[in-house]
Amino acid sequence: MRLLAIFAHPDDESFFCAGTLAKYASQGHEVYLICATRGEQGRIRHPTLDPSLYPKGEALGRLREEELKAACQILGLRPPIFLGYQDSGYPLEVAQANPQGFMHQNLEQVERVLLEHIAHLKPQVIIGFDPQGFYGHADHIHLHRATLGAFWRAGNVMSAPPKRLFFPVRLRERVAQTRFDPDRYGVSACSVAVRVDVRPYAQTIKAAVLAHASQAGPEENFPQVLQDWPGLLEEETFVLGGLRGAFPAMPVDDLEA
């Protein structure tokens, strides 16, 4: 199987579905990652990194690019593919004030770029953002729209287009443990198509998250990461965003089921 994950920023892959990506890579599947930006608007959280050396923009983007490459190596993924767009920033007020940001880029053009990569890589399964962008980031939502469009357009340009599109999500109960609105960003158990037990990959997930040192902070702060991301090392859940062919009764424990 070829699996393609499409995310907006370095570290999205590690926080949202690192265990699933590591699982399939360890089984010998080809796992690719497209990253729309280099996370140029992130915030330095590691005390050994001098923020003055990595101001928002190109310098921070170069640092985060290297962090993503390291995380991909830990997870067993192929080297990341960067689309070269600029991080819009977060929250929404910041993103709206950044006209060069990804959220302001032409949707059809982004869709076309993704379609070219899909046609080249020929994945059977794609993982991308859900309509709420996992927690509402404007770049995530923009990329969701482009990914969804590219998935369906692939049927017009490929003899064997991707069969399944999945969105990583969190159950409402998990989101209720965070500062985010569970009614907006959580899903019901009956909506889940795939539940992946990622406990066997817990140490790999942790290592991939910590590879994003600028964003995750030092290892001694990892308990706080787990508090902010409950279930990170336990289970990853996915809803079905697109389908060509049949699908068994939900939920299953395998993206290929």
C-alpha positions in Angstrom: 0.0 0.0 0.0 1.0 3.6 -0.6 -0.2 5.9 2.0 -0.1 9.7 1.7 -0.6 12.1 4.6 -1.3 15.8 3.7 -0.8 18.3 6.5 -0.2 22.0 6.8 2.7 22.4 9.3 5.6 20.5 10.6 4.4 18.6 13.7 0.9 18.1 12.5 1.8 14.5 11.5 3.3 13.8 14.9 0.4 15.1 17.0 -2.5 13.9 14.8 -1.6 10.4 13.6 2.1 9.5 14.2 1.2 6.1 15.5 -0.8 5.1 12.5 1.9 6.4 10.1 4.6 4.5 12.0 2.5 1.4 12.1 2.2 1.2 8.3 5.7 2.2 7.7 7.0 -0.5 10.0 4.9 -3.1 8.0 6.8 -2.2 4.9 4.2 0.1 3.3 5.3 3.3 1.5 4.3 6.2 3.6 4.6 9.8 2.2 4.0 13.2 3.8 3.1 16.4 2.1 3.6 19.6 4.2 2.0 22.7 2.8 4.2 25.2 4.8 7.3 25.2 6.9 5.5 26.6 10.0 7.1 30.0 9.8 4.8 31.5 12.3 5.3 29.0 15.1 6.5 29.9 18.6 9.8 28.7 20.2 9.0 26.7 23.3 12.3 25.0 24.0 14.5 26.9 26.5 17.8 26.0 24.7 16.7 27.6 21.5 17.2 31.4 21.3 14.1 32.9 19.7 16.3 35.8 18.5 18.1 33.4 16.2 14.9 32.0 14.8 12.5 34.9 14.2 9.2 34.2 12.6 9.7 33.8 8.9 12.4 32.1 6.9 14.8 31.4 9.8 12.1 29.6 11.8 10.9 27.8 8.8 14.4 26.4 8.1 14.6 25.1 11.7 11.1 23.5 11.6 11.9 21.9 8.2 14.9 20.1 9.8 12.7 19.1 12.7 10.1 17.6 10.4 12.8 15.7 8.5 14.0 14.2 11.8 10.4 13.2 12.8 9.8 11.6 9.5 13.0 9.5 9.9 11.8 8.4 13.3 8.4 7.4 12.0 9.8 5.6 9.0 8.3 7.9 6.5 9.8 9.0 3.2 11.4 12.5 3.3 8.7 15.1 3.5 7.5 17.0 0.4 7.1 20.7 1.0 4.7 22.8 -1.1 6.4 26.0 -0.2 3.5 28.0 1.0 3.7 30.4 4.0 2.3 29.6 7.4 -0.7 31.9 8.1 -0.3 31.9 11.8 -2.8 31.3 14.6 -5.3 32.3 15.9 -7.6 33.4 13.1 -7.1 37.1 13.8 -3.3 36.6 13.2 -3.9 34.6 10.0 -6.4 37.1 8.6 -3.8 39.9 9.0 -1.2 37.9 7.0 -2.0 38.3 3.3 1.0 36.0 2.3 -0.4 33.2 4.5 -1.6 29.9 3.1 -5.2 30.5 4.0 -5.3 33.3 1.4 -3.9 31.3 -1.4 -6.1 30.4 -4.4 -7.9 27.2 -3.5 -8.0 25.8 -7.0 -4.3 26.3 -7.5 -3.5 24.5 -4.2 -5.9 21.7 -5.3 -4.1 21.4 -8.6 -0.7 21.2 -6.9 -2.0 18.4 -4.7 -3.5 16.6 -7.6 -0.1 16.6 -9.4 1.5 15.0 -6.4 -1.3 12.4 -6.0 -1.0 11.5 -9.7 2.8 11.1 -9.3 2.8 9.1 -6.0 -0.3 7.0 -6.8 -1.4 6.4 -3.1 -4.3 4.0 -2.4 -5.1 5.8 0.9 -4.9 9.5 1.8 -5.0 11.1 5.2 -5.9 14.8 5.5 -7.7 17.3 7.7 -11.3 17.1 8.7 -13.7 20.0 7.9 -13.0 21.6 11.3 -9.2 21.4 10.8 -8.8 19.3 14.0 -8.9 22.4 16.2 -10.0 25.2 13.8 -6.6 26.4 12.4 -7.4 28.4 9.2 -4.6 26.7 7.3 -5.9 23.3 8.2 -9.4 24.1 7.0 -8.1 25.5 3.7 -6.0 22.4 3.1 -9.0 20.2 3.9 -10.9 21.8 1.1 -8.0 21.4 -1.3 -7.4 17.8 -0.3 -11.0 16.9 -0.7 -11.2 18.4 -4.1 -8.0 16.8 -5.3 -9.2 13.4 -4.0 -12.3 13.5 -6.2 -10.6 15.1 -9.2 -8.0 12.3 -9.1 -10.6 10.0 -10.7 -10.5 12.1 -13.8 -6.7 11.9 -14.3 -5.7 8.6 -12.9 -6.5 5.0 -14.0 -6.2 3.9 -10.4 -7.2 6.9 -8.2 -7.0 6.7 -4.4 -9.6 4.4 -2.9 -10.0 6.0 0.6 -9.7 9.4 2.2 -9.5 9.5 6.0 -9.5 12.4 8.5 -7.9 12.0 11.9 -10.3 13.2 14.6 -10.8 13.1 18.3 -13.8 11.7 20.1 -15.9 14.2 21.9 -14.9 12.9 25.2 -11.2 13.5 24.4 -11.8 17.0 23.3 -13.8 17.7 26.4 -10.5 17.2 28.4 -8.9 20.1 26.5 -9.6 23.8 26.1 -11.4 23.3 22.8 -15.1 23.1 22.2 -16.1 19.3 22.1 -19.3 20.0 20.3 -17.4 21.6 17.4 -14.1 19.8 17.3 -15.1 16.4 18.7 -17.0 13.5 16.9 -19.3 10.9 18.2 -18.2 7.3 18.5 -20.7 6.3 15.8 -19.0 8.5 13.3 -15.6 6.8 13.6 -14.6 4.5 10.7 -11.2 3.3 12.0 -9.7 3.0 15.5 -6.0 2.3 15.6 -4.4 1.1 18.8 -1.1 3.0 18.9 0.2 1.8 22.3 2.8 -0.4 20.6 4.2 2.8 19.0 4.1 5.0 22.1 7.8 5.6 22.3 8.0 6.3 18.6 5.2 8.8 18.8 6.9 10.5 21.8 10.3 10.6 20.0 8.6 12.1 16.9 6.8 14.8 18.9 10.0 15.7 20.7 11.9 15.9 17.4 9.8 19.1 16.9 11.7 20.6 19.8 10.9 24.2 19.0 7.2 23.5 19.3 7.0 20.7 21.9 9.6 21.9 24.3 12.0 19.7 26.3 11.4 16.1 27.3 10.8 17.0 30.9 7.7 19.0 29.7 6.2 15.9 28.0 3.7 15.3 30.7 2.2 18.7 29.9 2.0 17.6 26.2 0.0 14.6 27.2 -2.3 16.7 29.3 -2.9 19.0 26.3 -3.3 16.0 23.9 -5.1 13.3 25.9 -4.9 9.8 24.3 -1.9 10.8 22.2 0.0 7.6 23.0 -3.1 5.3 23.2 -5.5 5.4 20.2 -5.9 7.3 17.0 -9.3 7.6 15.4 -10.4 8.4 11.8 -13.6 9.3 10.0 -14.1 8.4 6.4 -13.9 11.5 4.1 -14.0 9.8 0.7 -14.5 6.3 -0.7 -14.2 4.5 -4.0 -15.5 1.0 -3.6 -16.8 -0.9 -0.6 -16.2 -0.4 3.1 -16.9 -2.9 5.9 -19.1 -2.1 8.9 -17.6 0.6 11.1 -15.4 0.8 13.0 -12.5 -1.3 11.8 -8.9 -1.3 13.1 -7.1 -1.1 9.7 -7.1 1.6 7.0 -7.0 -1.2 4.5 -9.8 -3.3 5.9 
